[in-house]
């Protein structure tokens, strides 16, 4: 396919709707609390957990779990590998748009 878009280069880890939302959100912040992500993406806790786990297994997201005032606090952030994968994903999609 001319124009730069290569369907074979679409990162299936990122391409799912919720994972795409997570990557987009995390690309614009240093880190985000689990509850913040769930609310922003209108995701259930279970679905968000699965999406984050898949992104974490790919090395794209780092998960930090800790307690603050005896309450569990889970946050997520993009790794350097995740930022590179996100940039490559967006660059490939740019090929869908005609230049000029």
Beta strands, then each sheet from edge to edge (+ up, - down):
strand 1: 32-33
strand 2: 61-68
strand 3: 71-78
sheet 1: 1+ 3- 2+
end
